Amino acid sequence: MAIPIKMPQPGNTVEECILVNWAVNKGDKVSSGEIIAEIETDKANFEIEAPEDGVLLETFFEPGALVPVLTNICVLGQPGEDVESHRPQEPAPAAVAPAPAAPAAQPASVPAPQPAGKAEPAPAAAPPIAPPPAPAAPAAGALSPRARRFAADHGISPPNISGSGPGGRVLESDLIELFGSSPRVSSLAKSMLEDGYRARGDGSGANKLLLSEDLLEPPVRMSRMRETIARRMKDSLATTAQFTMHTSADATGLLALRKKIKAAGSVANPNINDLVMFCTVRALIEVPEINSEFIGGEIFRHSDISLGFACDTEKGLLVPVVKDCRNLTLDELAIKIHTLSEQAVNGSLSPDDMSGGTFTVSNLGGLGVEAFTPIVNPPQVAILGVNAIQLKPVRRDGEIAFVDHIGFSLTCDHQVVDGAPGARFLQQIKRIVEDVESLSGI
């Protein structure tokens, strides 16, 4: 029994497909699973396989035809089997006027009267039934579904050309070739692209022509130092449980001491950062659990204090370390800090100058930062951020006064340091800063 093969429906929204070509000819024997035709949708090409062994008895459409889904496109069977019953019917023309009623037929047993002397004419033969017309070939320049989609996606209006498809249909491959050979990058943009500039998207010119103003600056290669900093910061956040607390201290005494030092013409000439680091050493002595390292799941508390400080250089962030500063005077500490800072800037620090720190201070106050979240430098368990000095309203003797305050941001690793020890450290640094004049020995 002859088997009709239908145009498949590759998706729920697909209504018609292009019959690209026949892989076998009418009358050819085919085997089950053998490819007999190729079809195209707006998304991809598909192949139609023979459902069983047989002969391709008839094909109902020519290559290039746009065929509705689930329509019979051919018949597979054995020679001599009926195929016409499977031929798709042409849709009836719309708004056809009804035919006039035919006169009632006379009974067959009563012949119509004939004029005398004339022979009865032979009955006229019925007109032959014409087969349905073959589908019209696509007009030259017509776009296949995939070609239409490509044109829409790339914002192009293809010229009226004859494509490489059957009947001159324009296929997606025709537009790809046309699009690839047309100028899509201006000459200036092309030279900039060769120099490493990047396109931010489609061009703003006609047909999305890429212009120089559509390009972004080329990427900057990270230095090895920057790569090291990036890796360490990422590892710090990935391997610790960091939290940050903020407070501020009355900076009146701090500013007064700095003014006194400048007036005295001290050789060491400690600045505000030196004074804060001197106070930090005193606070670490009072809260030793902050002066610790966390290594391999074990906590190492240090009696010696080696203070690291963040130093901005042209090459990136460096953290020199002032070793064994527990017993240093303010001037001694200031001299060591200034020496290490100069070496960091001119690139003469040794690896030993940046190792062994037990606690770190990062001062962004000079840049006007009011609060930030410093990142712990493992295996250390805390870091102190120093913020800008700014006026803060305070109540004194029932009245509001505006007093200079310096801000502090302490970040701790919660694996080792809880909120209460961190808060006690901030309390101590606040107390010491506010009493720095009596502690400095100047």
N, C-alpha and C positions, 0 to 999 in steps of 0.2 A: 504494500500500500504506500502510495506517495506521501512524503512528509514535507509540509511547508516549513520553511525556516524564516523566522520573523526578525525584524530589526530590533535588537535588544534595547532595554532602557537602562543605561549605565548609572543613572541616579534618579532620585525622586523628582528632581526639577527639570530633568532633560526631556524635551518634547520632540526633538528631531535630531537626526545625525546625518553626516555626509557619508555616502558610500564612496570611499576613496578608490578602491579597485577590487577586482575579482582576482583571487589567487589561482583559480582554475577556470576552465572554459566550459561552456555548455556542451554536454555530451561526455565530459571526462569522468572517469571512475575516481571515486574518493574513498578514503578509509575513515573509520571512526576516529575523531580527534584531529583529523587533518584540517589545516587552515584553508578556508574557502573564500574569505573576504576580509578586507580591512575597512574599519569605519573610524570616523573622527567626531569628537564632541568639542566643546569650547575649552576643555581641560586636558584631554589626552587622546591618543589613538588606541583603538582596541582591535582585537582579531576575533573573527567568528569561526568556530570549529564545526565540523560535520558531526552530528549526533550519532550517526551509525554509518556502516558501509553502504554504498550505493552509487548511482549515477546522477550527476547534476543535470536534471531533465530540462529545467527552464530557469532563466533569470528574468526578473521583472523590472529591473532598473539598470540604467547605464552608470558607469563610473562618474562621480561628480554630482550625482543627484542628491537632493536634500530629502530624506525619507522620514516620515513620522515614525516614532517608536511603535513597536508591536505590530508593524505592517509587514505582510509577507514580502520577502525580497527574492526568494527562489524556492525551487521544489527539488527534493532529493528522493529518488526511488529507483524503480527498474524500468527499462525501456517499454513503452506502450502504455504505461499507467497514466491516468487522467491528471492533467496539470491545470486545465482551465478553471476548474472549480476553486482553485486556490489563488487565482490571479486577483490582485487587489482591484476593487472597483473604483472607478473615477467618481468623485463626489458629484451629486446631481446639481445642475445649475440652479441658482436661486431665482425666485420670482418667475417661474415659468407659467405662462397663461394656460388655463385648462383647455384641452383639445375639445373641439365641438363634438357633440354626441353623435355617434354613428347611427345610421338608420337601422331599425330593427331588422334582423335577419329573418328571411322567410323559412318556413319549415323545409327540411331537406327533402321530404317526400313530395313536395309540391314544386315542380320546376317553374321557373319564371317563364311567362309567355314569350314566345319568339315570333318575330314577323315571319309571315309565310314566305317560303322560297329561300330562306337564309339558313345557312348552317350554324349550329351552336358554337360560339368561339371557345377555344381551349382556355381553361382557367389560368390566370396569370401566376407566374412563379413568385414566391415570397422573396422580398429583397434579402440579400445575405446580411448577417449580423456582423458589423464592423468591429474589429478588436479595439480595446481601449487605446487611445493614443499614447505613444511612449512619452515619458517625462521629458520636459524641455531641458536642454542643456543649459547650464548656468551662463549668464551673460559675462562676457569678458570684463574683468575688473571687479566682479562680485567677490566679497570677502567670505572666507570660511569662518565658522564660529570661533576657532582659535585665533585666526587672524584679526577678527574684530576685537577680541579680548586683548591681544597684544597691542593693537593700536590705541585702545582706551587706556591701558596701563602705562603706556609711554607717551601719551598725550600727542600723538601724531595724527595727521590727516593724510593718509596715503594717496598719491596721485592715481588717476585712472589708468592703471597699467594692466597688461595682460599677464596673469600669473602662470605658474608652472603646473597648476592643477588641471584636471579635466575640463575642457571647454573654456580654458583661460581663467578659471577661478583662482583668486589670490589666496595662497596658503600662508600659514604662519612663517614658514621658512623663507618665503619671498620677502616678507616685511623685515625679518631679522637681517637678511642680507642687505636690504635697502637701508635699514636703520644703521647698520654697522658701517656702511660705506659713506653715509652722509656726515658732514661735519657737525659734531655735537659738542666740541670743546673749542673755545676761541684760542687763537695762537698764543696770547699772553697766558691764559689759564693753562694751556698745555705745558709751556715752559715752567710755570710755577709748580705744576704737579710733578714735573721731573726733578724739581729742587726739593721735594718733600712736602709740599703743601697738601692739605686734605680737603676733599669736597664735603660740605655739610649736608648735601642732599642733591635733589634735582636742580638743574640750572634754572636761572631766572630769565634767560633769553628766549627767543622764539623757538618753539618746539623743544623747550627745556635745554637750550644751548647753555653749556656751563661757561660762566664768565669769571673774570678774576675776582669780582666781589663775592662770588659764591664759595670762595675757598677759605679754609681756616689755616692759621699758622701751623707750620710743621711741628711735630712733637719734639720736646726737649729730652734728650737722653739723660737718665739719672746717673749721677756720678756714683762711684763705688761707695763713697761715704754716705750719700743719700740713700743708697740701697741698704747699707748697714743700719742706718737710723730707722728706715721704714721697717726692716725686718725685726729689729729690737722692739719698736713700739707695738707692732702687731703681736709679737710673742708675749709682750708684757700684758696686753689686754686679754690675750687668749689663755694665759696660764695663771692669772690672778683674779681675785674677786675685789675689784676696786670700788671705793666709795669716797666722796669728798665732803668735807665740812668747812664752813666759812665763819670767820669772826673778824673783828677789828680791834685795834688798840689805840688809845690816845697817843698821838705822835708829838705832843707838845715838847716833852722832855727830849725826844729823839732829835727834833729839829733844833732845839736849844743847844744840845751837845754838839751837833754838827757845826753850828754857827760858832761855838766856842773853839772848836778844833781849828777851823779855818782862820779865826782871828789869831790863834796862838802860833800859826805857821808850822805845824807839826810836819816832820819829815815824812812820816808814814801817811799823813793826811787821809785818815779813814773817811769813807763816804757813807751814805745811808745804807747801801748794801752791805758794807763791811760791818756796820753797827748791828744790822739785823742778823748777820751770820754769827757775830759774837754773842748776841742774845740767844740764838738757836743752840749754840753749844751749851750755854747755861741751862736751857730748858731740857735738853737731852740728858743732862746729868740728873735732873729732877725726875724725869720719866724715862727710865732706861729701856723699857720694853719697846719703845719706838726706835731705838738704836740697835736694830737686830737685822739678821738675814735669815731667809727661809730657803733651805737647800735640801733637796731629796726628802722632803717631808719632815725635816728636823729644824728646830728654831735655834739659832746661834745668837745669843745676846753678847754684845761687846762692851767692855768697860772703856776701851779706847774709843775715841771719836775721830773718824776720818771723814771730813765734810766735803762732799762734792758740790759743785755749783755749775749751773748751766751757763755756757758761754757762746754767744752768737758770733760766728765767723763767716767769712766769704765762702768757705767750703761746706758750711753747715754747722749743726749743733755739736759742740764738744763739751765734755764734763770733766774739767780738771779736778783733782782731789787734793785738799790740804790734809796731810797726814798728821795724826797725833796732835790734834789742836785743842785737846781738853785743857791743857795748862798754859796755852799761849795768851799773852796779853793782847789788848786790842790792837796796839801798834804792830806787834809781831804777826798777828793774824792778817792785818791789812796788807803788810808787806808781802806775805806769801801769796795772798789772793791777787795782788797787782802783778806780781812776777809771773804767776801761772797764766793770768789773763793775757799778758803781752805775748807769752810763748804760744798760746792758743791762736791768737790773731796772726802772728807771723809764721805759724806752722812748725815751730820747733819743739812742740810737746813730745815727750817720749811716751811709749805705751805705759810705762810705770807711773807716769804722772796722771794717768786716767784710770788707774785700777786701785782696788782696795777700799773704795768708799763704803761707809756704813749708813750714810744718810745724805740726802741731796736737797739743795735749795735752788729754786728757779724763780728769778725776779723779773717780772714783766711790768712792774710799777713805773719804771722810767719811760715806758711806751704808753702810759695812760690806761693800762688795763685795770678795770675795777674789780674783776673776779674772773677766775678761770679754773679749769680742772687739770692740774698737772698729772702726768702719767708716771707711775712708780717705775723705778729702774731696778728690776730684779737682779740679784736675789734680795735687795733691800725691801723693806716692808712698808715704807712711807716716804713721802716727799712733801716739802713745804713750798707752796706758791706764795710769792710776795706781790701784793697789788699796789696800786697807786695810792698816794696820800690825798685825801679829799675831805672837805668839810662835812661834818655830821652833826645834826642837832642833838643836844644832850640837855637834860634838866639839871640845873644847879641852883640850889637855894630857892626852889619854886619857880625859877625862871628858865626860859629856853635860851641856850647859848650855842653858837656854832663853833665846833672845835675840830682841828685837824686830826684825822684818824688814818692809820695805815691798815690796809686789809691783808688778811692771811687766808690761804686756802690749803687745807691739809688733806692729801689723798693717802688712804691706807689700804693695805691688802687685808680684807676681812677674814682671810684664812688664818691670820695671825693676830691682827689688831682689831678689837671690837670698838664700838662707838665710844664707850666710856673712857678707855685709855687715850684715844685720839682727842677727845674733848678735854681731858686733863692736860694733855700736852699744849693745846691751844690756850687753855687758861694760864699755863705757866709762861708761855711766850708773851702773852698779853701783859701779865704782871711784870715780867722782866723788862720788856720794852718801855713800859710806863715808868719804870724805876731805873732806867739805864744810866742816868747821870751819876747815881750813887755807886753803880757797879763797875763803871768803866775805869775808875782810878785816875781820871783826868780832872 
